[in-house]
Amino acid sequence: MIEIKDLTQEFSNGKGIFDVTFDVEDGEVFGFLGPNGSGKSTTIRHLMGYMKAQKGYAKIKGLDAWHQQSSARSHLGYLPGEIAFLDGMTGHQFLNMMAGLQGVHDKARRADLIDKLQFDPKESIRKMSKGTKQKVGIVATFMHDPDIYILDEPTSGLDPLMQNLFIDLVMEEKARGKTFLMSSHSFAEIERTCDRAAIIRNGRIVATENIHELQSMQRKAFNVTLTDKKEVASLLESEMKTEKVDELTVKIELQGNYDVFINTLSGYHVKNISADDQSLEEIFMDYYSKEEVQS
Ligand SMILES: Nc1ncnc2c1ncn2[C@@H]1O[C@H](COP(=O)(O)OP(=O)(O)OP(=O)(O)O)[C@@H](O)[C@H]1O
């Protein structure tokens, strides 16, 4: 659906993107993660056909994003990082203009989206909050029912409730077979929506990972609180990977060895057990720090 190969754009200041390569498959939700200035928007601009690559290519459904710009773009719903609204328009007027450009006449889907995102489209855009403007942008992106969505930081400016609503919307569209490329700073958002994610750093892809595999690779840790200090000393001597948290609490890291965990603990007086899972963010940060050491 989306194919990016050796995509390179070096700006005069030496910044840019270098040999960016990844694919997004049909029906996949693909996350694009990276710190500020890492090259996410530059990559996306190539996909939209706004920039000509110095090397490599970006393709949408086999169509070259630059050379076959308009046919490639006809499959896309694009939400830019910062939307340029025409001043003085109401939400409705802006959406009418966008529908005209998209050649969409059916307003039912638009009304449904407005209803879901809960905002007043009769309000002047100039007077709207950042979050409400973002909602107008989301409606404009989704209302023509494209096959592929390219979303640059889609939830920026949205409150947590709206972020959840947005995630539901993405999952509904995914269930309808739609494909997504979504840039984000938010690991929680990626964890909840994406099948795979690429991490970009200093213009280069440093990892492309299957989120479901990453989640299953997660090391599990438990904080076990005992009633007796002597038992703590004894537990720390056990064959499991342990670490003392405080006087009565021991952290135990597991790599699938639940039997040993349960059998060992059955010989102790356990006051409390709480899970201390490694977050997806921590797993990803390993990649960031590895790269830091190499560069
Ligand atoms: N036209 C340009 N001329 C020179 N440098 C540029 C240009 N466009 C982008 N850059 C630089 O290229 C790098 C990548 O920028 P880009 O906007 O793609 O990052 P990003 O990952 O989208 O960041 P953010 O999360 O802050 O939006 C940055 O260092 C940026 O300053």
The ligand as an SDF file (V2000), in Angstrom:
LIG
                    3D

 31 33  0  0  0  0  0  0  0  0999 V2000
   13.0910   23.1000    4.3250 N   0  0  0  0  0  0  0  0  0  0  0  0
   13.9990   22.7850    5.2340 C   0  0  0  0  0  0  0  0  0  0  0  0
   15.2370   23.3490    5.2000 N   0  0  0  0  0  0  0  0  0  0  0  0
   16.1820   23.0160    6.1070 C   0  0  0  0  0  0  0  0  0  0  0  0
   15.9870   22.1520    7.1190 N   0  0  0  0  0  0  0  0  0  0  0  0
   14.7870   21.5610    7.2240 C   0  0  0  0  0  0  0  0  0  0  0  0
   13.7120   21.8480    6.2980 C   0  0  0  0  0  0  0  0  0  0  0  0
   12.6360   21.1000    6.6330 N   0  0  0  0  0  0  0  0  0  0  0  0
   12.9970   20.3940    7.7250 C   0  0  0  0  0  0  0  0  0  0  0  0
   14.2740   20.6580    8.0770 N   0  0  0  0  0  0  0  0  0  0  0  0
   15.0500   20.0330    9.1780 C   0  0  0  0  0  0  0  0  0  0  0  0
   15.0520   18.6300    8.9480 O   0  0  0  0  0  0  0  0  0  0  0  0
   14.8790   17.9240   10.1770 C   0  0  0  0  0  0  0  0  0  0  0  0
   13.6500   17.0380   10.1200 C   0  0  0  0  0  0  0  0  0  0  0  0
   12.4810   17.8460   10.2170 O   0  0  0  0  0  0  0  0  0  0  0  0
   11.0020   17.2650   10.2660 P   0  0  0  0  0  0  0  0  0  0  0  0
   10.0530   18.4170   10.2650 O   0  0  0  0  0  0  0  0  0  0  0  0
   10.8440   16.2350    9.2290 O   0  0  0  0  0  0  0  0  0  0  0  0
   10.9840   16.5630   11.7090 O   0  0  0  0  0  0  0  0  0  0  0  0
    9.7810   15.9060   12.5130 P   0  0  0  0  0  0  0  0  0  0  0  0
   10.2660   14.5580   12.9050 O   0  0  0  0  0  0  0  0  0  0  0  0
    8.5270   15.9860   11.7540 O   0  0  0  0  0  0  0  0  0  0  0  0
    9.7220   16.8250   13.7770 O   0  0  0  0  0  0  0  0  0  0  0  0
    8.4860   17.3160   14.7030 P   0  0  0  0  0  0  0  0  0  0  0  0
    8.1380   16.1280   15.5490 O   0  0  0  0  0  0  0  0  0  0  0  0
    9.0980   18.4080   15.4890 O   0  0  0  0  0  0  0  0  0  0  0  0
    7.3850   17.7460   13.7870 O   0  0  0  0  0  0  0  0  0  0  0  0
   14.8330   18.9780   11.2630 C   0  0  0  0  0  0  0  0  0  0  0  0
   16.1170   19.1270   11.7920 O   0  0  0  0  0  0  0  0  0  0  0  0
   14.3910   20.2310   10.5380 C   0  0  0  0  0  0  0  0  0  0  0  0
   14.8820   21.3840   11.1760 O   0  0  0  0  0  0  0  0  0  0  0  0
  1  2  1  0
  2  3  1  0
  2  7  2  0
  3  4  2  0
  4  5  1  0
  5  6  2  0
  6  7  1  0
  6 10  1  0
  7  8  1  0
  8  9  2  0
  9 10  1  0
 10 11  1  0
 11 12  1  0
 11 30  1  0
 12 13  1  0
 13 14  1  0
 13 28  1  0
 14 15  1  0
 15 16  1  0
 16 17  2  0
 16 18  1  0
 16 19  1  0
 19 20  1  0
 20 21  2  0
 20 22  1  0
 20 23  1  0
 23 24  1  0
 24 25  2  0
 24 26  1  0
 24 27  1  0
 28 29  1  0
 28 30  1  0
 30 31  1  0
M  END
$$$$
